[in-house]
Amino acid sequence: MIKPQFMEFPFDPAEGLTSDEAIAGFMAEAFASEDAGYIAHALGVVARAKGMTQIANETGLSREQLYRSFSENGNPTLKTTLAVMKALGIELTARPLERRSEPA
């Protein structure tokens, strides 16, 4: 029996981020993970979806710096993160943690 040959194409989540609602949902999930590396990577994905050149122009950072900062192994500064979020139209807000009630 001959097995069919399939080409593998890597999935790029940036391709699905075509609306502000999709971006907001994607970032909400990233923030919910509470994983700083995943959040940074997710910001990089959104930046690529919007266009890294445009984000670089709006933030005053180089494209190379943005790619490096928001790569899987990147570690962007808070200043860089806030600049990119502003350019993306994403707001960082604070709210009290919901307290879980302890069983009696």
Jmol script that loads the backbone (N, CA, C; Angstrom):
load data "model"
ATOM      1  N   MET A   1       0.840  -1.179   0.000  1.00  0.00           N
ATOM      2  CA  MET A   1       0.000   0.000   0.000  1.00  0.00           C
ATOM      3  C   MET A   1       0.892   1.252   0.000  1.00  0.00           C
ATOM      4  N   ILE A   2       0.561   2.186  -0.847  1.00  0.00           N
ATOM      5  CA  ILE A   2       1.336   3.415  -0.952  1.00  0.00           C
ATOM      6  C   ILE A   2       0.737   4.457  -0.009  1.00  0.00           C
ATOM      7  N   LYS A   3       1.605   5.018   0.822  1.00  0.00           N
ATOM      8  CA  LYS A   3       1.144   6.065   1.737  1.00  0.00           C
ATOM      9  C   LYS A   3       1.176   7.407   1.013  1.00  0.00           C
ATOM     10  N   PRO A   4       0.133   8.217   1.194  1.00  0.00           N
ATOM     11  CA  PRO A   4       0.158   9.538   0.558  1.00  0.00           C
ATOM     12  C   PRO A   4       1.210  10.426   1.210  1.00  0.00           C
ATOM     13  N   GLN A   5       1.823  11.239   0.415  1.00  0.00           N
ATOM     14  CA  GLN A   5       2.833  12.176   0.897  1.00  0.00           C
ATOM     15  C   GLN A   5       2.160  13.510   1.203  1.00  0.00           C
ATOM     16  N   PHE A   6       2.420  14.051   2.366  1.00  0.00           N
ATOM     17  CA  PHE A   6       1.871  15.349   2.741  1.00  0.00           C
ATOM     18  C   PHE A   6       3.011  16.295   3.051  1.00  0.00           C
ATOM     19  N   MET A   7       2.880  17.486   2.576  1.00  0.00           N
ATOM     20  CA  MET A   7       3.856  18.516   2.922  1.00  0.00           C
ATOM     21  C   MET A   7       3.397  19.177   4.210  1.00  0.00           C
ATOM     22  N   GLU A   8       4.324  19.415   5.085  1.00  0.00           N
ATOM     23  CA  GLU A   8       3.981  20.086   6.327  1.00  0.00           C
ATOM     24  C   GLU A   8       4.216  21.581   6.183  1.00  0.00           C
ATOM     25  N   PHE A   9       3.215  22.339   6.595  1.00  0.00           N
ATOM     26  CA  PHE A   9       3.328  23.786   6.579  1.00  0.00           C
ATOM     27  C   PHE A   9       3.195  24.273   8.009  1.00  0.00           C
ATOM     28  N   PRO A  10       4.169  25.017   8.484  1.00  0.00           N
ATOM     29  CA  PRO A  10       4.061  25.514   9.861  1.00  0.00           C
ATOM     30  C   PRO A  10       2.915  26.512   9.991  1.00  0.00           C
ATOM     31  N   PHE A  11       2.204  26.419  11.098  1.00  0.00           N
ATOM     32  CA  PHE A  11       1.099  27.325  11.368  1.00  0.00           C
ATOM     33  C   PHE A  11       1.653  28.623  11.941  1.00  0.00           C
ATOM     34  N   ASP A  12       1.232  29.746  11.403  1.00  0.00           N
ATOM     35  CA  ASP A  12       1.641  31.052  11.906  1.00  0.00           C
ATOM     36  C   ASP A  12       0.415  31.746  12.482  1.00  0.00           C
ATOM     37  N   PRO A  13       0.326  31.857  13.817  1.00  0.00           N
ATOM     38  CA  PRO A  13      -0.862  32.472  14.408  1.00  0.00           C
ATOM     39  C   PRO A  13      -1.060  33.923  13.990  1.00  0.00           C
ATOM     40  N   ALA A  14      -0.014  34.587  13.532  1.00  0.00           N
ATOM     41  CA  ALA A  14      -0.141  35.984  13.102  1.00  0.00           C
ATOM     42  C   ALA A  14      -1.130  36.106  11.945  1.00  0.00           C
ATOM     43  N   GLU A  15      -1.239  35.068  11.131  1.00  0.00           N
ATOM     44  CA  GLU A  15      -2.132  35.111   9.974  1.00  0.00           C
ATOM     45  C   GLU A  15      -3.601  35.207  10.376  1.00  0.00           C
ATOM     46  N   GLY A  16      -3.952  34.715  11.559  1.00  0.00           N
ATOM     47  CA  GLY A  16      -5.338  34.744  12.001  1.00  0.00           C
ATOM     48  C   GLY A  16      -5.721  35.995  12.774  1.00  0.00           C
ATOM     49  N   LEU A  17      -4.753  36.847  13.025  1.00  0.00           N
ATOM     50  CA  LEU A  17      -5.012  38.049  13.824  1.00  0.00           C
ATOM     51  C   LEU A  17      -5.338  39.217  12.904  1.00  0.00           C
ATOM     52  N   THR A  18      -6.545  39.186  12.367  1.00  0.00           N
ATOM     53  CA  THR A  18      -6.931  40.170  11.366  1.00  0.00           C
ATOM     54  C   THR A  18      -7.880  41.238  11.888  1.00  0.00           C
ATOM     55  N   SER A  19      -8.265  41.145  13.174  1.00  0.00           N
ATOM     56  CA  SER A  19      -9.165  42.154  13.731  1.00  0.00           C
ATOM     57  C   SER A  19      -8.699  42.527  15.133  1.00  0.00           C
ATOM     58  N   ASP A  20      -9.134  43.682  15.603  1.00  0.00           N
ATOM     59  CA  ASP A  20      -8.795  44.108  16.960  1.00  0.00           C
ATOM     60  C   ASP A  20      -9.342  43.121  17.985  1.00  0.00           C
ATOM     61  N   GLU A  21     -10.504  42.542  17.704  1.00  0.00           N
ATOM     62  CA  GLU A  21     -11.103  41.571  18.624  1.00  0.00           C
ATOM     63  C   GLU A  21     -10.260  40.307  18.706  1.00  0.00           C
ATOM     64  N   ALA A  22      -9.761  39.836  17.571  1.00  0.00           N
ATOM     65  CA  ALA A  22      -8.913  38.642  17.559  1.00  0.00           C
ATOM     66  C   ALA A  22      -7.620  38.901  18.314  1.00  0.00           C
ATOM     67  N   ILE A  23      -7.049  40.076  18.117  1.00  0.00           N
ATOM     68  CA  ILE A  23      -5.815  40.433  18.811  1.00  0.00           C
ATOM     69  C   ILE A  23      -6.061  40.522  20.313  1.00  0.00           C
ATOM     70  N   ALA A  24      -7.147  41.163  20.715  1.00  0.00           N
ATOM     71  CA  ALA A  24      -7.467  41.298  22.136  1.00  0.00           C
ATOM     72  C   ALA A  24      -7.663  39.923  22.775  1.00  0.00           C
ATOM     73  N   GLY A  25      -8.362  39.032  22.097  1.00  0.00           N
ATOM     74  CA  GLY A  25      -8.564  37.693  22.627  1.00  0.00           C
ATOM     75  C   GLY A  25      -7.271  36.913  22.745  1.00  0.00           C
ATOM     76  N   PHE A  26      -6.423  37.023  21.742  1.00  0.00           N
ATOM     77  CA  PHE A  26      -5.128  36.349  21.731  1.00  0.00           C
ATOM     78  C   PHE A  26      -4.273  36.835  22.896  1.00  0.00           C
ATOM     79  N   MET A  27      -4.233  38.159  23.091  1.00  0.00           N
ATOM     80  CA  MET A  27      -3.423  38.715  24.172  1.00  0.00           C
ATOM     81  C   MET A  27      -4.030  38.420  25.539  1.00  0.00           C
ATOM     82  N   ALA A  28      -5.349  38.399  25.654  1.00  0.00           N
ATOM     83  CA  ALA A  28      -5.988  38.065  26.933  1.00  0.00           C
ATOM     84  C   ALA A  28      -5.592  36.653  27.361  1.00  0.00           C
ATOM     85  N   GLU A  29      -5.566  35.729  26.413  1.00  0.00           N
ATOM     86  CA  GLU A  29      -5.139  34.364  26.729  1.00  0.00           C
ATOM     87  C   GLU A  29      -3.681  34.328  27.144  1.00  0.00           C
ATOM     88  N   ALA A  30      -2.843  35.121  26.474  1.00  0.00           N
ATOM     89  CA  ALA A  30      -1.425  35.161  26.837  1.00  0.00           C
ATOM     90  C   ALA A  30      -1.249  35.695  28.257  1.00  0.00           C
ATOM     91  N   PHE A  31      -1.943  36.785  28.583  1.00  0.00           N
ATOM     92  CA  PHE A  31      -1.837  37.342  29.935  1.00  0.00           C
ATOM     93  C   PHE A  31      -2.380  36.377  30.982  1.00  0.00           C
ATOM     94  N   ALA A  32      -3.415  35.641  30.641  1.00  0.00           N
ATOM     95  CA  ALA A  32      -3.994  34.678  31.579  1.00  0.00           C
ATOM     96  C   ALA A  32      -3.008  33.561  31.908  1.00  0.00           C
ATOM     97  N   SER A  33      -2.064  33.302  31.011  1.00  0.00           N
ATOM     98  CA  SER A  33      -1.073  32.251  31.254  1.00  0.00           C
ATOM     99  C   SER A  33      -0.108  32.630  32.381  1.00  0.00           C
ATOM    100  N   GLU A  34       0.044  33.920  32.638  1.00  0.00           N
ATOM    101  CA  GLU A  34       0.978  34.447  33.642  1.00  0.00           C
ATOM    102  C   GLU A  34       2.416  34.007  33.378  1.00  0.00           C
ATOM    103  N   ASP A  35       2.720  33.685  32.132  1.00  0.00           N
ATOM    104  CA  ASP A  35       4.057  33.262  31.717  1.00  0.00           C
ATOM    105  C   ASP A  35       4.693  34.412  30.933  1.00  0.00           C
ATOM    106  N   ALA A  36       5.677  35.063  31.537  1.00  0.00           N
ATOM    107  CA  ALA A  36       6.286  36.256  30.920  1.00  0.00           C
ATOM    108  C   ALA A  36       6.848  35.964  29.533  1.00  0.00           C
ATOM    109  N   GLY A  37       7.475  34.822  29.361  1.00  0.00           N
ATOM    110  CA  GLY A  37       8.029  34.466  28.059  1.00  0.00           C
ATOM    111  C   GLY A  37       6.954  34.288  27.007  1.00  0.00           C
ATOM    112  N   TYR A  38       5.843  33.656  27.401  1.00  0.00           N
ATOM    113  CA  TYR A  38       4.741  33.454  26.460  1.00  0.00           C
ATOM    114  C   TYR A  38       4.081  34.786  26.109  1.00  0.00           C
ATOM    115  N   ILE A  39       3.935  35.663  27.090  1.00  0.00           N
ATOM    116  CA  ILE A  39       3.342  36.984  26.840  1.00  0.00           C
ATOM    117  C   ILE A  39       4.205  37.760  25.860  1.00  0.00           C
ATOM    118  N   ALA A  40       5.521  37.752  26.086  1.00  0.00           N
ATOM    119  CA  ALA A  40       6.436  38.458  25.180  1.00  0.00           C
ATOM    120  C   ALA A  40       6.351  37.879  23.777  1.00  0.00           C
ATOM    121  N   HIS A  41       6.332  36.557  23.677  1.00  0.00           N
ATOM    122  CA  HIS A  41       6.235  35.918  22.365  1.00  0.00           C
ATOM    123  C   HIS A  41       4.911  36.290  21.683  1.00  0.00           C
ATOM    124  N   ALA A  42       3.818  36.299  22.451  1.00  0.00           N
ATOM    125  CA  ALA A  42       2.507  36.658  21.897  1.00  0.00           C
ATOM    126  C   ALA A  42       2.515  38.098  21.382  1.00  0.00           C
ATOM    127  N   LEU A  43       3.158  39.005  22.108  1.00  0.00           N
ATOM    128  CA  LEU A  43       3.274  40.388  21.623  1.00  0.00           C
ATOM    129  C   LEU A  43       4.036  40.431  20.303  1.00  0.00           C
ATOM    130  N   GLY A  44       5.068  39.610  20.186  1.00  0.00           N
ATOM    131  CA  GLY A  44       5.809  39.533  18.934  1.00  0.00           C
ATOM    132  C   GLY A  44       4.955  39.028  17.789  1.00  0.00           C
ATOM    133  N   VAL A  45       4.114  38.046  18.064  1.00  0.00           N
ATOM    134  CA  VAL A  45       3.199  37.513  17.046  1.00  0.00           C
ATOM    135  C   VAL A  45       2.246  38.614  16.581  1.00  0.00           C
ATOM    136  N   VAL A  46       1.690  39.363  17.534  1.00  0.00           N
ATOM    137  CA  VAL A  46       0.764  40.445  17.190  1.00  0.00           C
ATOM    138  C   VAL A  46       1.494  41.531  16.398  1.00  0.00           C
ATOM    139  N   ALA A  47       2.715  41.838  16.813  1.00  0.00           N
ATOM    140  CA  ALA A  47       3.499  42.853  16.090  1.00  0.00           C
ATOM    141  C   ALA A  47       3.744  42.413  14.646  1.00  0.00           C
ATOM    142  N   ARG A  48       4.046  41.131  14.446  1.00  0.00           N
ATOM    143  CA  ARG A  48       4.226  40.641  13.075  1.00  0.00           C
ATOM    144  C   ARG A  48       2.930  40.725  12.290  1.00  0.00           C
ATOM    145  N   ALA A  49       1.806  40.450  12.962  1.00  0.00           N
ATOM    146  CA  ALA A  49       0.507  40.528  12.285  1.00  0.00           C
ATOM    147  C   ALA A  49       0.209  41.952  11.835  1.00  0.00           C
ATOM    148  N   LYS A  50       0.595  42.919  12.634  1.00  0.00           N
ATOM    149  CA  LYS A  50       0.352  44.326  12.298  1.00  0.00           C
ATOM    150  C   LYS A  50       1.398  44.867  11.324  1.00  0.00           C
ATOM    151  N   GLY A  51       2.558  44.242  11.307  1.00  0.00           N
ATOM    152  CA  GLY A  51       3.648  44.702  10.446  1.00  0.00           C
ATOM    153  C   GLY A  51       4.792  45.230  11.289  1.00  0.00           C
ATOM    154  N   MET A  52       5.880  44.488  11.329  1.00  0.00           N
ATOM    155  CA  MET A  52       7.005  44.847  12.194  1.00  0.00           C
ATOM    156  C   MET A  52       7.615  46.187  11.799  1.00  0.00           C
ATOM    157  N   THR A  53       7.622  46.508  10.526  1.00  0.00           N
ATOM    158  CA  THR A  53       8.172  47.800  10.091  1.00  0.00           C
ATOM    159  C   THR A  53       7.333  48.942  10.653  1.00  0.00           C
ATOM    160  N   GLN A  54       6.024  48.799  10.595  1.00  0.00           N
ATOM    161  CA  GLN A  54       5.134  49.831  11.132  1.00  0.00           C
ATOM    162  C   GLN A  54       5.350  49.991  12.639  1.00  0.00           C
ATOM    163  N   ILE A  55       5.455  48.893  13.358  1.00  0.00           N
ATOM    164  CA  ILE A  55       5.665  48.948  14.803  1.00  0.00           C
ATOM    165  C   ILE A  55       7.021  49.581  15.104  1.00  0.00           C
ATOM    166  N   ALA A  56       8.033  49.234  14.334  1.00  0.00           N
ATOM    167  CA  ALA A  56       9.360  49.826  14.520  1.00  0.00           C
ATOM    168  C   ALA A  56       9.300  51.341  14.328  1.00  0.00           C
ATOM    169  N   ASN A  57       8.609  51.779  13.292  1.00  0.00           N
ATOM    170  CA  ASN A  57       8.490  53.222  13.038  1.00  0.00           C
ATOM    171  C   ASN A  57       7.754  53.938  14.166  1.00  0.00           C
ATOM    172  N   GLU A  58       6.697  53.314  14.684  1.00  0.00           N
ATOM    173  CA  GLU A  58       5.901  53.953  15.735  1.00  0.00           C
ATOM    174  C   GLU A  58       6.604  53.969  17.090  1.00  0.00           C
ATOM    175  N   THR A  59       7.471  52.994  17.329  1.00  0.00           N
ATOM    176  CA  THR A  59       8.143  52.918  18.628  1.00  0.00           C
ATOM    177  C   THR A  59       9.531  53.538  18.627  1.00  0.00           C
ATOM    178  N   GLY A  60      10.101  53.725  17.446  1.00  0.00           N
ATOM    179  CA  GLY A  60      11.474  54.232  17.368  1.00  0.00           C
ATOM    180  C   GLY A  60      12.512  53.144  17.597  1.00  0.00           C
ATOM    181  N   LEU A  61      12.075  51.892  17.642  1.00  0.00           N
ATOM    182  CA  LEU A  61      12.981  50.764  17.823  1.00  0.00           C
ATOM    183  C   LEU A  61      13.261  50.138  16.464  1.00  0.00           C
ATOM    184  N   SER A  62      14.387  49.450  16.341  1.00  0.00           N
ATOM    185  CA  SER A  62      14.691  48.798  15.069  1.00  0.00           C
ATOM    186  C   SER A  62      13.904  47.497  14.951  1.00  0.00           C
ATOM    187  N   ARG A  63      13.681  47.081  13.712  1.00  0.00           N
ATOM    188  CA  ARG A  63      12.998  45.811  13.484  1.00  0.00           C
ATOM    189  C   ARG A  63      13.780  44.672  14.117  1.00  0.00           C
ATOM    190  N   GLU A  64      15.114  44.718  13.999  1.00  0.00           N
ATOM    191  CA  GLU A  64      15.957  43.670  14.560  1.00  0.00           C
ATOM    192  C   GLU A  64      15.790  43.587  16.077  1.00  0.00           C
ATOM    193  N   GLN A  65      15.746  44.755  16.722  1.00  0.00           N
ATOM    194  CA  GLN A  65      15.561  44.774  18.171  1.00  0.00           C
ATOM    195  C   GLN A  65      14.203  44.194  18.550  1.00  0.00           C
ATOM    196  N   LEU A  66      13.179  44.526  17.785  1.00  0.00           N
ATOM    197  CA  LEU A  66      11.847  43.997  18.058  1.00  0.00           C
ATOM    198  C   LEU A  66      11.810  42.485  17.882  1.00  0.00           C
ATOM    199  N   TYR A  67      12.360  41.995  16.774  1.00  0.00           N
ATOM    200  CA  TYR A  67      12.379  40.547  16.552  1.00  0.00           C
ATOM    201  C   TYR A  67      13.144  39.839  17.673  1.00  0.00           C
ATOM    202  N   ARG A  68      14.286  40.390  18.061  1.00  0.00           N
ATOM    203  CA  ARG A  68      15.097  39.786  19.118  1.00  0.00           C
ATOM    204  C   ARG A  68      14.368  39.820  20.464  1.00  0.00           C
ATOM    205  N   SER A  69      13.776  40.973  20.798  1.00  0.00           N
ATOM    206  CA  SER A  69      13.105  41.135  22.091  1.00  0.00           C
ATOM    207  C   SER A  69      11.900  40.226  22.249  1.00  0.00           C
ATOM    208  N   PHE A  70      11.161  40.026  21.155  1.00  0.00           N
ATOM    209  CA  PHE A  70       9.915  39.277  21.243  1.00  0.00           C
ATOM    210  C   PHE A  70      10.015  37.885  20.635  1.00  0.00           C
ATOM    211  N   SER A  71      11.234  37.385  20.509  1.00  0.00           N
ATOM    212  CA  SER A  71      11.428  36.013  20.051  1.00  0.00           C
ATOM    213  C   SER A  71      11.135  35.067  21.206  1.00  0.00           C
ATOM    214  N   GLU A  72      11.190  33.790  20.920  1.00  0.00           N
ATOM    215  CA  GLU A  72      10.913  32.783  21.936  1.00  0.00           C
ATOM    216  C   GLU A  72      11.864  32.911  23.128  1.00  0.00           C
ATOM    217  N   ASN A  73      13.098  33.303  22.866  1.00  0.00           N
ATOM    218  CA  ASN A  73      14.093  33.435  23.935  1.00  0.00           C
ATOM    219  C   ASN A  73      14.335  34.888  24.327  1.00  0.00           C
ATOM    220  N   GLY A  74      13.527  35.798  23.807  1.00  0.00           N
ATOM    221  CA  GLY A  74      13.704  37.215  24.094  1.00  0.00           C
ATOM    222  C   GLY A  74      13.302  37.563  25.515  1.00  0.00           C
ATOM    223  N   ASN A  75      13.760  38.725  25.949  1.00  0.00           N
ATOM    224  CA  ASN A  75      13.431  39.208  27.287  1.00  0.00           C
ATOM    225  C   ASN A  75      13.310  40.736  27.198  1.00  0.00           C
ATOM    226  N   PRO A  76      12.183  41.216  26.643  1.00  0.00           N
ATOM    227  CA  PRO A  76      12.053  42.664  26.435  1.00  0.00           C
ATOM    228  C   PRO A  76      11.953  43.415  27.756  1.00  0.00           C
ATOM    229  N   THR A  77      12.459  44.631  27.738  1.00  0.00           N
ATOM    230  CA  THR A  77      12.321  45.481  28.918  1.00  0.00           C
ATOM    231  C   THR A  77      10.868  45.930  29.028  1.00  0.00           C
ATOM    232  N   LEU A  78      10.508  46.409  30.199  1.00  0.00           N
ATOM    233  CA  LEU A  78       9.151  46.929  30.388  1.00  0.00           C
ATOM    234  C   LEU A  78       8.929  48.123  29.465  1.00  0.00           C
ATOM    235  N   LYS A  79       9.940  48.945  29.290  1.00  0.00           N
ATOM    236  CA  LYS A  79       9.835  50.118  28.415  1.00  0.00           C
ATOM    237  C   LYS A  79       9.519  49.686  26.979  1.00  0.00           C
ATOM    238  N   THR A  80      10.221  48.680  26.492  1.00  0.00           N
ATOM    239  CA  THR A  80       9.976  48.170  25.138  1.00  0.00           C
ATOM    240  C   THR A  80       8.586  47.557  25.037  1.00  0.00           C
ATOM    241  N   THR A  81       8.215  46.776  26.039  1.00  0.00           N
ATOM    242  CA  THR A  81       6.907  46.136  26.050  1.00  0.00           C
ATOM    243  C   THR A  81       5.790  47.171  26.006  1.00  0.00           C
ATOM    244  N   LEU A  82       5.892  48.199  26.833  1.00  0.00           N
ATOM    245  CA  LEU A  82       4.852  49.235  26.865  1.00  0.00           C
ATOM    246  C   LEU A  82       4.799  50.014  25.556  1.00  0.00           C
ATOM    247  N   ALA A  83       5.956  50.296  24.961  1.00  0.00           N
ATOM    248  CA  ALA A  83       5.984  51.016  23.679  1.00  0.00           C
ATOM    249  C   ALA A  83       5.300  50.206  22.586  1.00  0.00           C
ATOM    250  N   VAL A  84       5.572  48.917  22.556  1.00  0.00           N
ATOM    251  CA  VAL A  84       4.958  48.054  21.536  1.00  0.00           C
ATOM    252  C   VAL A  84       3.463  47.921  21.787  1.00  0.00           C
ATOM    253  N   MET A  85       3.074  47.751  23.046  1.00  0.00           N
ATOM    254  CA  MET A  85       1.647  47.649  23.348  1.00  0.00           C
ATOM    255  C   MET A  85       0.909  48.912  22.923  1.00  0.00           C
ATOM    256  N   LYS A  86       1.508  50.060  23.169  1.00  0.00           N
ATOM    257  CA  LYS A  86       0.885  51.326  22.766  1.00  0.00           C
ATOM    258  C   LYS A  86       0.743  51.380  21.237  1.00  0.00           C
ATOM    259  N   ALA A  87       1.790  50.988  20.526  1.00  0.00           N
ATOM    260  CA  ALA A  87       1.745  50.988  19.061  1.00  0.00           C
ATOM    261  C   ALA A  87       0.704  50.009  18.527  1.00  0.00           C
ATOM    262  N   LEU A  88       0.465  48.937  19.268  1.00  0.00           N
ATOM    263  CA  LEU A  88      -0.517  47.934  18.860  1.00  0.00           C
ATOM    264  C   LEU A  88      -1.937  48.294  19.277  1.00  0.00           C
ATOM    265  N   GLY A  89      -2.068  49.336  20.110  1.00  0.00           N
ATOM    266  CA  GLY A  89      -3.389  49.713  20.593  1.00  0.00           C
ATOM    267  C   GLY A  89      -3.879  48.800  21.706  1.00  0.00           C
ATOM    268  N   ILE A  90      -2.937  48.201  22.433  1.00  0.00           N
ATOM    269  CA  ILE A  90      -3.272  47.304  23.538  1.00  0.00           C
ATOM    270  C   ILE A  90      -2.988  48.041  24.839  1.00  0.00           C
ATOM    271  N   GLU A  91      -3.934  47.945  25.750  1.00  0.00           N
ATOM    272  CA  GLU A  91      -3.816  48.647  27.025  1.00  0.00           C
ATOM    273  C   GLU A  91      -3.521  47.664  28.147  1.00  0.00           C
ATOM    274  N   LEU A  92      -2.607  48.039  29.010  1.00  0.00           N
ATOM    275  CA  LEU A  92      -2.305  47.242  30.196  1.00  0.00           C
ATOM    276  C   LEU A  92      -3.045  47.873  31.365  1.00  0.00           C
ATOM    277  N   THR A  93      -3.875  47.095  32.020  1.00  0.00           N
ATOM    278  CA  THR A  93      -4.660  47.626  33.131  1.00  0.00           C
ATOM    279  C   THR A  93      -4.419  46.789  34.377  1.00  0.00           C
ATOM    280  N   ALA A  94      -4.790  47.340  35.521  1.00  0.00           N
ATOM    281  CA  ALA A  94      -4.659  46.626  36.791  1.00  0.00           C
ATOM    282  C   ALA A  94      -6.034  46.481  37.421  1.00  0.00           C
ATOM    283  N   ARG A  95      -6.227  45.349  38.079  1.00  0.00           N
ATOM    284  CA  ARG A  95      -7.464  45.115  38.814  1.00  0.00           C
ATOM    285  C   ARG A  95      -7.127  44.185  39.970  1.00  0.00           C
ATOM    286  N   PRO A  96      -7.930  44.232  41.020  1.00  0.00           N
ATOM    287  CA  PRO A  96      -7.654  43.344  42.149  1.00  0.00           C
ATOM    288  C   PRO A  96      -7.824  41.879  41.749  1.00  0.00           C
ATOM    289  N   LEU A  97      -7.017  41.028  42.339  1.00  0.00           N
ATOM    290  CA  LEU A  97      -7.161  39.595  42.106  1.00  0.00           C
ATOM    291  C   LEU A  97      -8.465  39.102  42.698  1.00  0.00           C
ATOM    292  N   GLU A  98      -9.078  38.170  42.021  1.00  0.00           N
ATOM    293  CA  GLU A  98     -10.270  37.544  42.578  1.00  0.00           C
ATOM    294  C   GLU A  98      -9.800  36.535  43.611  1.00  0.00           C
ATOM    295  N   ARG A  99     -10.293  36.670  44.804  1.00  0.00           N
ATOM    296  CA  ARG A  99      -9.895  35.767  45.889  1.00  0.00           C
ATOM    297  C   ARG A  99     -10.730  34.495  45.809  1.00  0.00           C
ATOM    298  N   ARG A 100     -10.052  33.398  45.915  1.00  0.00           N
ATOM    299  CA  ARG A 100     -10.755  32.108  45.949  1.00  0.00           C
ATOM    300  C   ARG A 100     -11.164  31.846  47.388  1.00  0.00           C
ATOM    301  N   SER A 101     -12.391  31.445  47.568  1.00  0.00           N
ATOM    302  CA  SER A 101     -12.837  31.146  48.925  1.00  0.00           C
ATOM    303  C   SER A 101     -12.283  29.799  49.366  1.00  0.00           C
ATOM    304  N   GLU A 102     -11.772  29.773  50.568  1.00  0.00           N
ATOM    305  CA  GLU A 102     -11.212  28.554  51.131  1.00  0.00           C
ATOM    306  C   GLU A 102     -12.345  27.650  51.604  1.00  0.00           C
ATOM    307  N   PRO A 103     -12.258  26.358  51.366  1.00  0.00           N
ATOM    308  CA  PRO A 103     -13.287  25.452  51.872  1.00  0.00           C
ATOM    309  C   PRO A 103     -13.248  25.413  53.393  1.00  0.00           C
ATOM    310  N   ALA A 104     -14.427  25.384  53.993  1.00  0.00           N
ATOM    311  CA  ALA A 104     -14.521  25.399  55.458  1.00  0.00           C
ATOM    312  C   ALA A 104     -14.235  24.061  56.059  1.00  0.00           C
TER     313      ALA A 104
END
end "model"
wireframe off; spacefill off
backbone 0.3
color backbone group
